[in-house]
């Protein structure tokens, strides 16, 4: 049973590594840059403006 368990665990780790790298690459695609910039500026905005912006979102 131990050799089988090691193969299953190794396969699971490989799948999780591929998923992590895929999500990381997806998050850093160029078309996400505007969203990242908007979220980065959010703490610097005035509270009233930030509250109004969150009310408009679904």
N, C-alpha and C positions, 0 to 999 in steps of 0.2 A: 504494500500500500504506500510506503514512503516514496518510492521512485515516481509513482503516479501522482502523488500529492505535489511533489517538486515540479513536475511538468505542468500541472494545472496552475500552480502559483506563478511559475515563470511566464506562462502564457498570459495570465491575468496582468502581470506587471508590464509586459510588452504592450498589451492593449491599452492599459492606462497611460503609459508613456506616449503612445501614438495619439490618444485622445487629448492629453495635455498639450502636446506640441501643436496639434491641429487647432485647438482653441486659442492658444497663444498666437499663432500665425493669423488666425481669423481676426483677433482683436487688434492686431497691428496693421491691418490692411489700410491702404491710403484713404479709402472712402469713409473710414471711421474717424478721420482726423478732425473734422468739424465738431463732431459729438464730443470727442476728448477735450478739445479746446473750450467748448461751452461748459463742460463739467468742471474743468480746471478753473475757470473764471467765476464760477458760482459762489464760492465763499467770499469773494471780493465785492460782490454786488450788494447794494442796499437791501435791507430786509423787505421793504415794501415791493421792490422790483422783483426780488426772488419769489415772494409770495404770489405776486400776480402771474409770474411765469409758470409756477406749478399749478395754478388754478386753470390755466388754458390747456394743459396737457390732459389727455384721456386717462 
